[in-house]
Amino acid sequence: MKELQANMPCPVCKNAESKVLVRMQNMPVFCNVLRQSVEEAQAVIRGDIELVLCDHCSHIYNRQFNPAIVRYQPGYENSLHFSKRYRSYAAQQVERLLDTYNLSGQGIIDIGCGKGEFLQLFTRLGNCTGTGFEPTADPLEERDLSDIIIVSDTFTEHYFDIPAKCYASRHVLEHLSDPVPFLKTIRQAMNGKDALLFLEIPDGAYMLEQCSIWDVIYEHYTYFTPLSLRYLLEHTGFHCGEIQSGFGGQYLFVDAFPQAEGNVAISSGEEMAENAIFRMAEEFALCSGKRYEKVEELIGTELQCGRKIVLWGAGSKGVTLLNQLPDPGIIQYVVDINPGKQGKYIPGSGQLVVSPEFLDTFHPDTVLIMNDMYRREIQDCLDSLNLSARIHSL
């Protein structure tokens, strides 16, 4: 791992010393805003990534992050709910929360709710009332969806009077240049209420352990480890329940409750976990380049054998891979089941996103997939189209 350096302080503990894990240049600022043409896709705003590990709280963040160029607007599309596998996981989380905390019939606030799919699970499974906050929602379409309300705004003190037994925020913290005010606002809203906070985020430790370089994207400023997540919550007025792993180890989630701010005591077990994270970080810094070399070798072999290739998944992992290939044009099409992405173009590299049905005409020999959690689902789709393409998980 690279030498210890002092520069942009850690957004969690404000420590200024960190170790460089990986550098990536000229990456699209937004992976989840697809474009209407190749030219528009290739002309997107780009930024550099210098991923570092905080030497104090084991938090991971991009030291080159510039919040001034990251402005979320309507058109941001990162919903995973078109996947049956993901919908099942989300429903299990909602059922767990409903049963554990007797939330049936209660008010739920989801901050950063996207299109409201998670909220709708609460209303359908638990007869809850749901209010979502989503700055990327089109204000002209702000509406009552009969079972939930989506507000095109950030969550502020103006909304503290909305009744809520549970505050949820999923896959939001990693986007924030300063997560402390965000959590303190939620903590203030919970004053005098018997309520809980449910958080879910990508697991930075899993990313290191798996050497998942595809998970590194510009719009994710930070990557939490269990240690840095606990540190942040306890310094913003929350008591942390058990920080758990979900979705095949790719996510961290936690139920947190209001408490007075205090000093965070580090247990011996956490010291061991921190040491493990530092060891994984060393390996990540060494192996990330090798992952790209293996993918380039695989693609080169397939093409030399005359096989046609498609990439499955127009999400952030696929965008990262395509924008790091020496010749992104060697892959022509990207398949995605989300209709909102089909017919658009990958930011930066410019591939056309197509539906699975397109493959019935293209007849690929090889399908590269970015997330093995969806392998069975993708195989079922290929089988339904009578396609015998081989799947390679990257």
URHU-V392347 format. One record per residue. N is the residue number from 1. RES is the residue in one letter. PSI is psi as a letter, one per 30 degrees, with the letter a starting at -180 (none if undefined). Layout:
<<N	RES	PSI> <N	RES	PSI>>
This chain:
<<1	M	l> <2	K	l> <3	E	l> <4	L	k> <5	Q	l> <6	A	k> <7	N	b> <8	M	k> <9	P	l> <10	C	k> <11	P	f> <12	V	e> <13	C	f> <14	K	g> <15	N	k> <16	A	f> <17	E	k> <18	S	l> <19	K	k> <20	V	k> <21	L	e> <22	V	l> <23	R	k> <24	M	k> <25	Q	l> <26	N	h> <27	M	k> <28	P	k> <29	V	e> <30	F	k> <31	C	f> <32	N	g> <33	V	j> <34	L	l> <35	R	l> <36	Q	f> <37	S	l> <38	V	e> <39	E	e> <40	E	e> <41	A	e> <42	Q	f> <43	A	g> <44	V	l> <45	I	k> <46	R	l> <47	G	l> <48	D	k> <49	I	k> <50	E	j> <51	L	k> <52	V	l> <53	L	k> <54	C	k> <55	D	f> <56	H	e> <57	C	g> <58	S	g> <59	H	k> <60	I	k> <61	Y	l> <62	N	j> <63	R	f> <64	Q	g> <65	F	k> <66	N	j> <67	P	f> <68	A	f> <69	I	g> <70	V	j> <71	R	j> <72	Y	k> <73	Q	l> <74	P	k> <75	G	f> <76	Y	k> <77	E	j> <78	N	g> <79	S	k> <80	L	g> <81	H	f> <82	F	f> <83	S	k> <84	K	e> <85	R	e> <86	Y	e> <87	R	e> <88	S	e> <89	Y	e> <90	A	e> <91	A	e> <92	Q	e> <93	Q	e> <94	V	e> <95	E	e> <96	R	e> <97	L	e> <98	L	e> <99	D	e> <100	T	e> <101	Y	g> <102	N	h> <103	L	f> <104	S	k> <105	G	g> <106	Q	l> <107	G	k> <108	I	k> <109	I	k> <110	D	j> <111	I	j> <112	G	h> <113	C	f> <114	G	b> <115	K	g> <116	G	g> <117	E	e> <118	F	e> <119	L	e> <120	Q	f> <121	L	e> <122	F	e> <123	T	e> <124	R	e> <125	L	f> <126	G	g> <127	N	h> <128	C	l> <129	T	k> <130	G	k> <131	T	k> <132	G	k> <133	F	k> <134	E	j> <135	P	f> <136	T	f> <137	A	k> <138	D	j> <139	P	f> <140	L	f> <141	E	g> <142	E	k> <143	R	l> <144	D	j> <145	L	g> <146	S	e> <147	D	f> <148	I	l> <149	I	k> <150	I	k> <151	V	k> <152	S	i> <153	D	l> <154	T	l> <155	F	j> <156	T	a> <157	E	f> <158	H	f> <159	Y	g> <160	F	f> <161	D	f> <162	I	k> <163	P	k> <164	A	k> <165	K	f> <166	C	k> <167	Y	k> <168	A	k> <169	S	j> <170	R	k> <171	H	h> <172	V	e> <173	L	e> <174	E	f> <175	H	f> <176	L	k> <177	S	f> <178	D	j> <179	P	f> <180	V	e> <181	P	e> <182	F	e> <183	L	e> <184	K	e> <185	T	e> <186	I	e> <187	R	e> <188	Q	e> <189	A	f> <190	M	f> <191	N	k> <192	G	g> <193	K	k> <194	D	i> <195	A	l> <196	L	l> <197	L	k> <198	F	k> <199	L	k> <200	E	k> <201	I	l> <202	P	k> <203	D	j> <204	G	e> <205	A	e> <206	Y	e> <207	M	e> <208	L	e> <209	E	e> <210	Q	f> <211	C	h> <212	S	i> <213	I	f> <214	W	f> <215	D	f> <216	V	j> <217	I	l> <218	Y	e> <219	E	f> <220	H	j> <221	Y	e> <222	T	l> <223	Y	j> <224	F	k> <225	T	l> <226	P	e> <227	L	e> <228	S	e> <229	L	e> <230	R	e> <231	Y	e> <232	L	e> <233	L	e> <234	E	f> <235	H	f> <236	T	g> <237	G	g> <238	F	k> <239	H	k> <240	C	k> <241	G	a> <242	E	k> <243	I	j> <244	Q	l> <245	S	k> <246	G	l> <247	F	h> <248	G	g> <249	G	f> <250	Q	f> <251	Y	l> <252	L	k> <253	F	l> <254	V	k> <255	D	k> <256	A	l> <257	F	l> <258	P	k> <259	Q	l> <260	A	k> <261	E	k> <262	G	a> <263	N	k> <264	V	j> <265	A	k> <266	I	k> <267	S	l> <268	S	e> <269	G	e> <270	E	e> <271	E	e> <272	M	e> <273	A	e> <274	E	e> <275	N	e> <276	A	e> <277	I	e> <278	F	e> <279	R	e> <280	M	e> <281	A	e> <282	E	e> <283	E	e> <284	F	e> <285	A	e> <286	L	e> <287	C	f> <288	S	e> <289	G	e> <290	K	e> <291	R	e> <292	Y	e> <293	E	e> <294	K	e> <295	V	e> <296	E	e> <297	E	e> <298	L	e> <299	I	e> <300	G	e> <301	T	e> <302	E	e> <303	L	e> <304	Q	f> <305	C	g> <306	G	g> <307	R	k> <308	K	k> <309	I	k> <310	V	l> <311	L	k> <312	W	j> <313	G	j> <314	A	h> <315	G	a> <316	S	e> <317	K	e> <318	G	e> <319	V	e> <320	T	e> <321	L	e> <322	L	e> <323	N	f> <324	Q	f> <325	L	k> <326	P	e> <327	D	i> <328	P	f> <329	G	f> <330	I	f> <331	I	k> <332	Q	e> <333	Y	k> <334	V	k> <335	V	k> <336	D	k> <337	I	f> <338	N	j> <339	P	f> <340	G	f> <341	K	f> <342	Q	k> <343	G	f> <344	K	a> <345	Y	k> <346	I	k> <347	P	k> <348	G	d> <349	S	f> <350	G	g> <351	Q	k> <352	L	k> <353	V	k> <354	V	l> <355	S	l> <356	P	e> <357	E	f> <358	F	f> <359	L	f> <360	D	f> <361	T	e> <362	F	e> <363	H	i> <364	P	l> <365	D	f> <366	T	k> <367	V	j> <368	L	k> <369	I	k> <370	M	f> <371	N	j> <372	D	f> <373	M	f> <374	Y	g> <375	R	e> <376	R	e> <377	E	e> <378	I	e> <379	Q	e> <380	D	e> <381	C	e> <382	L	e> <383	D	e> <384	S	f> <385	L	g> <386	N	h> <387	L	k> <388	S	g> <389	A	k> <390	R	k> <391	I	k> <392	H	j> <393	S	k> <394	L	none>>
